[in-house]
């Protein structure tokens, strides 16, 4: 993680239709930040309405290692157990390559970056 760069998540709950439950992440998704990332992702999945489309917006995250991928896969399993699905929004080229190399690219949906709603 770059000095002074903080990893954050900002979950927002909106009605299932037409808006998804969005989690904005920033910073590195790596071993150094795995405890915080685990807490943020699993809390967001737990807070999302049952059956919600959960979007993990990665537009402000450029690096993910195997620990970060493991946490995304864990969050995916938790979401599936509650009838939800996870979509990765705006993943970096490195993230997509990691998913391809590990054979997990087909486990997630992909989409564009989410726009933050005022308020």
Protein Blocks (a to p, Z undefined) as FASTA:
>chain_A
ZZhiacddddddddfblcdcddddedjddfklmmmmmmmmmmmmmmpcghiacdddfklc
cbdcfklmmmmmmmmmmmmmnopacddehiafklmmmmmmnopmmmpccdddddddeZZ
